[in-house]
Amino acid sequence: MTECIPLFISQSSISTEINNTGTWRFVRPVYQEKTAPCSEACPVGEDIPKIEMLASRGMFK
């Protein structure tokens, strides 16, 4: 037996002509290797992003 799931579709009540999606839809993000601002500002030079990653995994004491 399959369960019927309602389908929700967004519908605009005004014209969408002001939303120029065609002009930017092919734009892709540009990723840049940069040092995190918190690491640059750390007075003792700790790798803050690594500490946060280890702490989120419960591996930082």
Summary of the structure (lengths in Angstrom):
residues: 61
radius of gyration: 22.9
end to end distance: 50.4
largest distance: 62.4
contacts: 54
relative contact order: 0.08
helix: 30%
strand: 0%
